Amino acid sequence: MGYRELGHSGQKVSALTLGTMTFGEQNTEAEGHQQMDYALDQGINMFDAAEIYPIPPKAATQGATEEIIGTWLASRKKRDQVIIATKVAGRSTAIDWLRDEPILSRQTPEQISEAIDKSLKRLQTDYVDLYQLHWPDRPIRVFEGLEYRRFADDAHNIHEILEVLSELVANGKVRFIGLSNETPWGVMSFLKLAEQHNLPRVVSVQNAYSLVSRAYEVGLSEISYEEQVGLLGYSPLGQGYLTGKYEDGALPAGARKTLFNRLGRYEQGNGPRAISAYVALARRHGLDPSQLAISYALSRPFMTSVIIGATNMGQLKTDIAAADLTLPEAVLEEIDQIHLDYPNPCP
């Protein structure tokens, strides 16, 4: 397992991060603990969570993921060996069950302060290594689509958000801060205000990155280089589609699409054609499709760590083994051609 610096923090993180959003929904506590044990044994030193996890988010299970990580930390006594990353929710028009009061989630100072204290309690730790804003507290389109679309005029104050995050760093509850699902304008605004007001700089941005979603390469990758903001790339397998398990309309038992049917973005436009092309490419060269996708993401020079997730140990072992795979030049050339044929079909 290789290690890379997390932005400008000086902290080394493993090239792969264990994503945990299935813990408490598709995975039991025992299964989550088994995954964390194995990941740590294989050299993975960062676990990524969020206050709204597990996915799909709902009031009945919210916080279960952090609680499972917390019982692992309490029982294994290895807090100093792992980097715990979690996230505070952004602006929502539907999620009103995260706080003590029934209020829609926003990144106000009061909500951020309440969120970190609850996360620390569930995680059974005194501090979070990386605290991330899960999505912007601005009225824009997030999670799906490439075009900018603003839905209202009341953007929240980024300076105010940075000030409360600065307090969390100062009082020892947070070591580093990061963004997630952010735009180039958003990242640069946080960096500019941090410099102007002597506030903490973000060290990372956690955005989607996969063979079928490479929008990060336009705009944001330059920021990674020039401003030392590391990319934590999530969904490298296109939420399972790039494994090939949904090919020809298959619906495997226990798979996320089978259970929740909420992955439509991968079935629109050129998405299915691109996915099938990448799966076929892997099989033509005798490669596991999952390992092809993860290895490609790892090979990108702007990538700090690729976030992987699994619902069983077989999947996890396959995914982690991708860290040792170097893709042949012929495969990389074919990937480039498929990308030219079907550019960013599933943003």
Residue pairs with C-beta under 8 A, 6 or more apart in sequence:
1 14
1 15
1 16
1 42
1 43
1 44
1 323
2 14
2 15
2 323
3 12
3 13
3 14
3 15
3 45
4 12
4 13
4 15
4 230
4 304
4 305
5 11
5 12
5 13
5 230
5 304
6 12
6 13
6 83
6 130
6 176
6 203
6 204
6 230
6 304
6 305
7 176
7 178
7 201
7 202
7 203
7 204
7 228
7 229
7 230
7 304
8 201
8 203
8 228
9 175
9 176
9 203
11 83
11 129
11 175
11 176
11 203
12 45
13 45
13 46
13 83
13 230
13 304
13 305
14 43
14 44
14 45
14 46
14 305
15 298
15 305
15 306
15 323
16 39
16 44
16 294
16 298
16 305
16 306
16 307
16 308
16 319
16 320
16 322
16 323
17 44
17 46
17 47
17 48
17 85
17 232
17 305
17 306
17 307
17 308
18 35
18 36
18 39
18 44
18 46
18 47
18 48
18 307
18 308
18 309
19 48
19 234
19 307
19 308
19 309
20 32
20 35
20 47
20 48
20 49
20 53
20 65
20 68
20 69
20 309
21 49
21 50
21 53
21 54
21 55
21 65
21 309
22 54
22 55
22 309
22 310
22 311
23 29
23 31
23 32
23 35
23 49
23 53
23 54
23 64
23 65
23 68
23 69
24 32
24 53
24 54
24 61
24 64
24 65
24 67
24 68
25 54
25 55
25 56
25 61
25 64
26 54
26 254
26 256
26 259
26 311
27 35
27 311
29 68
29 71
31 312
32 65
32 68
32 69
32 72
33 68
33 71
33 72
33 75
34 313
35 310
35 313
35 316
36 47
36 69
36 72
36 76
37 76
38 313
38 316
38 317
38 320
39 47
39 316
39 320
40 78
40 81
40 82
42 320
44 320
45 81
45 82
45 83
46 82
46 83
46 84
46 85
46 129
46 130
46 305
47 69
47 82
47 83
47 84
47 85
48 85
48 86
48 206
48 232
48 234
48 307
49 65
49 66
49 69
49 84
49 85
49 86
49 87
49 123
50 65
50 86
50 87
50 89
50 132
50 134
51 62
51 63
51 66
51 86
51 87
51 88
51 89
51 98
51 115
51 118
51 119
51 134
52 62
52 87
52 89
52 95
52 98
52 134
53 62
53 63
53 64
53 65
53 66
54 61
54 64
54 65
56 260
56 262
57 95
59 97
62 97
62 98
63 118
63 122
66 86
66 119
66 122
66 123
67 122
69 84
69 122
69 123
70 122
70 123
70 124
70 125
71 124
73 79
73 82
73 84
73 123
73 124
73 125
74 124
79 125
83 129
83 130
84 123
84 125
84 128
84 129
84 130
85 128
85 129
85 130
85 131
85 132
85 178
85 232
86 119
86 123
86 128
86 130
86 131
86 132
87 131
87 132
87 133
87 134
87 180
87 206
88 107
88 111
88 112
88 115
88 116
88 119
88 131
88 132
88 133
88 134
89 95
89 98
89 105
89 107
89 115
89 134
89 135
90 105
90 106
90 107
90 133
90 134
90 135
90 136
90 137
90 142
90 181
91 104
91 105
91 106
91 107
91 135
91 136
91 137
91 138
91 139
91 156
92 104
92 105
92 106
93 104
94 104
95 104
95 105
96 102
96 103
96 104
96 105
98 105
98 111
98 115
99 105
99 111
99 114
99 115
100 114
103 111
105 111
106 137
106 156
107 133
107 137
107 156
107 161
108 156
108 160
109 160
109 161
109 163
109 164
112 161
112 164
112 165
112 168
113 164
113 168
116 128
116 131
116 168
116 173
116 174
117 173
119 128
120 126
120 127
120 128
120 173
126 172
126 173
127 172
127 173
127 174
127 175
128 173
128 174
128 175
129 174
129 175
129 176
130 174
130 175
130 176
130 177
130 178
130 203
130 204
131 165
131 168
131 173
131 174
131 176
131 177
131 178
132 177
132 178
132 179
132 180
132 204
132 206
133 161
133 177
133 178
133 179
133 180
133 182
134 180
134 181
135 142
135 143
135 180
135 181
136 142
136 179
136 181
136 182
136 183
136 186
137 155
137 156
137 161
138 150
138 155
138 156
138 186
139 150
139 151
139 152
139 153
139 154
139 155
140 148
140 149
140 150
140 151
140 183
141 147
141 148
141 149
141 151
142 181
143 181
144 265
144 347
145 347
146 215
146 344
146 347
148 183
158 186
158 189
158 190
158 193
159 193
159 197
159 199
162 190
162 193
162 194
162 197
162 199
162 200
163 197
163 199
165 174
165 177
165 199
165 200
166 199
166 200
168 174
169 175
169 176
169 177
169 200
176 200
176 203
176 204
177 200
177 201
177 202
177 203
178 202
178 203
178 204
178 205
178 206
178 232
179 186
179 187
179 190
179 202
179 204
179 205
179 206
180 205
180 206
180 207
180 232
181 206
181 207
181 208
182 205
182 207
182 220
183 219
183 220
184 219
184 220
184 223
187 202
187 205
187 220
187 223
187 227
187 229
188 223
188 227
190 201
190 202
191 201
191 202
191 223
191 227
191 229
193 199
194 200
194 201
194 202
195 201
202 229
203 228
203 229
203 230
204 229
204 230
204 231
204 232
204 304
205 220
205 223
205 224
205 229
205 230
205 231
205 232
206 231
206 232
206 233
206 234
206 307
207 216
207 220
207 231
207 232
207 233
207 234
208 215
208 216
208 233
208 234
208 235
208 347
209 216
209 231
209 233
209 234
209 235
209 236
209 297
209 300
209 303
209 306
210 233
210 235
210 236
210 237
210 238
210 242
210 293
210 297
210 346
211 238
211 242
211 274
211 278
211 293
211 296
211 297
211 335
211 338
211 339
212 238
212 241
212 242
212 266
212 271
212 274
212 275
212 278
212 342
212 344
212 345
212 346
213 235
213 238
213 344
213 346
213 347
214 339
214 343
214 344
215 344
215 347
216 231
216 233
216 302
217 300
217 302
220 231
221 231
221 300
221 302
223 229
224 230
224 231
224 302
224 304
225 302
230 304
230 305
231 300
231 302
231 303
231 304
232 304
232 305
232 306
232 307
233 297
233 300
233 303
233 305
233 306
233 307
234 307
235 307
236 242
236 293
236 294
236 297
236 306
236 307
236 308
237 243
237 290
237 293
237 294
237 308
237 319
238 266
238 275
238 293
238 346
239 256
239 257
239 263
239 266
240 246
240 255
240 256
240 257
240 263
241 263
241 266
241 271
241 275
241 346
242 275
242 278
242 279
242 289
242 290
242 292
242 293
243 279
243 289
243 290
243 293
244 279
244 282
244 283
244 289
245 252
245 255
246 252
246 255
246 257
247 275
247 276
247 279
251 257
251 258
252 258
254 311
256 262
256 263
257 263
265 271
265 346
265 347
266 272
266 275
266 346
268 345
268 346
269 345
270 342
270 345
271 345
271 346
273 342
273 345
274 338
274 341
274 342
274 345
274 346
275 346
277 338
277 341
277 342
278 289
278 292
278 293
278 335
278 338
279 289
281 292
281 331
281 334
281 335
281 338
282 288
282 289
282 291
282 292
282 293
283 289
285 292
285 328
285 330
285 331
287 325
287 327
287 331
288 318
288 322
290 315
290 318
290 319
290 322
291 318
291 319
291 321
291 322
291 325
292 325
292 327
292 331
294 306
294 308
294 319
294 322
294 323
294 325
295 322
295 323
295 325
295 326
295 327
296 327
296 332
296 335
297 303
297 306
298 306
298 322
298 323
299 326
299 327
299 332
308 316
308 319
308 320
310 316
310 319
327 335
